[in-house]
């Protein structure tokens, strides 16, 4: 897939003077609920109203959406408020029904993105559509899988494409429902700078008290917009109650979020930035030198273990290192999450170096 300036043209055509905001409940529950929320959001910076009507659930028996009747409610939202409408599609039949109902934005969920077969089915069903199509990142942190989904849609001549960053599942400890893994979204931005990227802080956070800060961070990273779940009675929502905020709260958030300039030509700023980046470059080179030296020591340890027929992995020693580094990191104002990520990677690389010695 090549960079294509037309990919962001649909965003430009919306003629917004602020980032795109898609708001609305996780699930459409009743017609009254949908219309009430939509009317509360219509005179704000929310441009599109979202509501899930087909809900893929992890376990059977949970609320799985109202189904196609919800499309009628979304049509009323557009008629009464003028807001664009958005919903999730997970198969070809969903696509047909959504297109027939003139839904403006169709998104593909994280559980669907993991399957190339499902994405291809949806791409075929939407071939050549002039609707906006957004694809969420897959549940697992796999950039290639995400890119593959984008490419399938692009090859189906869907020009109004965008992506949604909703975080990634993890088995490790995290304050988030889905870890942001910002570096994956940034790498996607670097590969395709003309592909609009929208952050879904609701699914990243899983808790409403974290939504403001994660949204601001996405805006600071030059994301094109936000998709925020908003419910008129969040605590009693039929799905994802803990991560939804009231329309009133969302409207206040939109007033409080700070929109940064992409850059500035002010001379002092540019000089200061250049000097600080030069310092970063020097530190980065030092880090690489230190990592090289550490791996050399790891290889020396590997030689010693091999000579005594000792196993490469020493769990007791590894746990001691990890515990110490977490404590030392905290003293240096480094988060536990960051320390775990860095030292797990270093440990794995050390093991790889030692295993290579055992092969020789």
Secondary structure, DSSP 8 states (H G I E B T S, - for coil): ----GGGGHHHHHT--SS-EEEEE-SB---HHHHHHHHHHHTTSS--EEE-BSS---SSTTS----TTHHHHHHHHHHHHH--EEEEE--SHHHHHHHHHTT-SEEEE-HHHHT-HHHHHHHHHHTTT--SEEEEE--SSS-HHHHHHHHHHHHHTT--SEEEEE--B--SS--SSSSB--HHHHHHHHHH-TTSEEEE-HHHHHSSGGGHHHHHHHHHHTT-SEEEEEB-TTGGG-SS-GGG-B-HHHHHHHHHH-----S----HHHHHHHHHHHHHHHHHHHHHHHHHHHHHHHHHHHHHHHHHTT--S--HHHHHHHHHHHHHHHHHTT--HHHHHHHHHHHHHHHHHHHHHHHH-
